[in-house]
Amino acid sequence: RILCEANMDPTARAGPHHHFTMAASFNSISVMEELCRQSPLDLSCTSDWSLKTCLFHALAAYAGKETILRVIQARADVNQQYNIPMKEPLIWMVYRFKRLQHFISPSAFTRLAYHQHGATPIMFAVSEL
């Protein structure tokens, strides 16, 4: 709220991701609610890649059920397929490298990178079990 009162743009991005996506990733419900109050979000009709992947980031960060519920209430598309676009070259390269690394030394992150292409949020949730 303090940042919004200081004229911070609630629709701006924090690096490669939207503030709402970052709040969901860090399980910060109060920040998510404040951002929605300042600038209502409709995640279903956004052209912003970082908002389209909000539910994926929340699931990958093991966010709580309350956070997931808030993201879905913001109309996140539960059928959205996760594909990292080439316009995000650094993220794309990291995921490609980790995908290859999965065959040599599997870990939770390499498993995520290996299975992420075309996955839906439900597939992410199942793979996290």
C-alpha positions as CSV (number, residue, x, y, z in Angstrom):
1,R,0.0,0.0,0.0
2,I,2.9,2.4,0.9
3,L,4.5,1.8,-2.6
4,C,1.1,2.4,-4.3
5,E,0.6,5.6,-2.3
6,A,4.1,6.7,-3.5
7,N,2.8,6.4,-7.1
8,M,4.3,3.0,-7.9
9,D,2.5,1.4,-10.9
10,P,0.7,-1.7,-9.6
11,T,0.7,-3.1,-13.1
12,A,4.5,-2.8,-13.5
13,R,6.9,-5.7,-13.7
14,A,9.5,-6.6,-11.1
15,G,12.3,-7.8,-13.5
16,P,10.9,-10.5,-15.7
17,H,7.7,-11.0,-13.7
18,H,4.7,-9.0,-12.7
19,H,4.4,-7.9,-9.0
20,F,1.3,-10.1,-8.6
21,T,3.2,-13.1,-9.9
22,M,6.0,-12.4,-7.5
23,A,3.6,-12.1,-4.6
24,A,2.0,-15.4,-5.5
25,S,5.4,-17.1,-5.7
26,F,6.3,-15.9,-2.2
27,N,2.9,-16.8,-0.8
28,S,2.1,-13.2,0.1
29,I,-1.6,-13.0,0.2
30,S,-1.8,-9.5,1.7
31,V,0.3,-8.1,-1.2
32,M,-1.9,-9.9,-3.7
33,E,-5.0,-8.5,-2.2
34,E,-3.6,-5.0,-2.1
35,L,-2.5,-5.2,-5.8
36,C,-6.0,-6.3,-6.7
37,R,-7.5,-3.4,-4.8
38,Q,-5.2,-0.9,-6.5
39,S,-5.6,-2.3,-10.0
40,P,-8.1,-5.2,-10.5
41,L,-6.5,-8.0,-12.5
42,D,-8.2,-10.4,-14.9
43,L,-5.5,-13.1,-15.6
44,S,-7.7,-14.7,-18.2
45,C,-7.5,-11.9,-20.8
46,T,-3.9,-10.6,-20.3
47,S,-1.3,-10.5,-23.0
48,D,1.4,-10.2,-20.4
49,W,3.4,-13.5,-20.4
50,S,4.4,-13.1,-16.7
51,L,0.8,-12.9,-15.6
52,K,-0.3,-15.8,-17.7
53,T,2.3,-17.9,-15.8
54,C,1.2,-16.7,-12.4
55,L,-0.4,-20.0,-11.4
56,F,2.6,-22.0,-12.6
57,H,5.0,-19.9,-10.5
58,A,2.8,-20.2,-7.4
59,L,2.6,-24.0,-7.8
60,A,6.4,-24.3,-8.5
61,A,7.1,-22.3,-5.3
62,Y,4.8,-24.6,-3.3
63,A,2.5,-21.7,-2.5
64,G,-0.3,-22.5,0.0
65,K,-3.9,-23.4,-0.9
66,E,-5.1,-19.9,0.0
67,T,-2.6,-18.3,-2.5
68,I,-3.6,-20.7,-5.2
69,L,-7.3,-19.9,-4.5
70,R,-6.6,-16.2,-4.8
71,V,-4.8,-16.7,-8.1
72,I,-7.7,-18.7,-9.5
73,Q,-10.1,-16.0,-8.2
74,A,-8.2,-13.5,-10.2
75,R,-9.3,-15.6,-13.2
76,A,-6.1,-17.4,-13.9
77,D,-6.5,-19.8,-16.8
78,V,-6.2,-23.3,-15.3
79,N,-5.8,-24.8,-18.8
80,Q,-3.0,-22.4,-19.8
81,Q,0.0,-24.4,-21.2
82,Y,3.4,-23.3,-19.9
83,N,5.7,-22.4,-22.8
84,I,8.6,-20.0,-22.3
85,P,8.7,-17.7,-25.2
86,M,11.9,-16.8,-27.0
87,K,11.4,-13.1,-26.0
88,E,12.6,-14.2,-22.6
89,P,16.0,-15.6,-23.8
90,L,17.7,-15.9,-20.5
91,I,14.9,-17.9,-18.9
92,W,14.5,-20.0,-22.0
93,M,18.2,-20.8,-22.0
94,V,18.3,-21.7,-18.3
95,Y,15.3,-24.1,-18.7
96,R,16.9,-25.7,-21.8
97,F,20.1,-26.3,-19.9
98,K,18.3,-27.7,-16.9
99,R,16.3,-29.9,-19.1
100,L,19.5,-31.5,-20.5
101,Q,21.0,-31.6,-17.0
102,H,18.0,-33.7,-15.9
103,F,19.4,-36.8,-17.7
104,I,22.8,-36.4,-15.9
105,S,21.9,-35.3,-12.4
106,P,18.1,-35.1,-11.7
107,S,16.8,-32.7,-9.1
108,A,13.5,-31.0,-8.3
109,F,14.4,-28.0,-10.6
110,T,15.6,-30.2,-13.5
111,R,12.5,-32.3,-13.2
112,L,10.4,-29.1,-13.4
113,A,12.4,-27.9,-16.4
114,Y,12.1,-31.2,-18.2
115,H,8.4,-31.5,-17.8
116,Q,7.4,-27.8,-18.1
117,H,7.0,-27.5,-21.9
118,G,3.3,-27.6,-22.7
119,A,2.3,-28.5,-19.1
120,T,-0.9,-27.2,-17.5
121,P,-1.2,-26.1,-13.9
122,I,-2.8,-29.5,-13.0
123,M,0.2,-31.3,-14.5
124,F,2.4,-29.1,-12.4
125,A,0.4,-29.9,-9.2
126,V,0.6,-33.6,-9.9
127,S,4.3,-33.6,-10.6
128,E,4.9,-31.8,-7.3
129,L,3.6,-34.7,-5.3
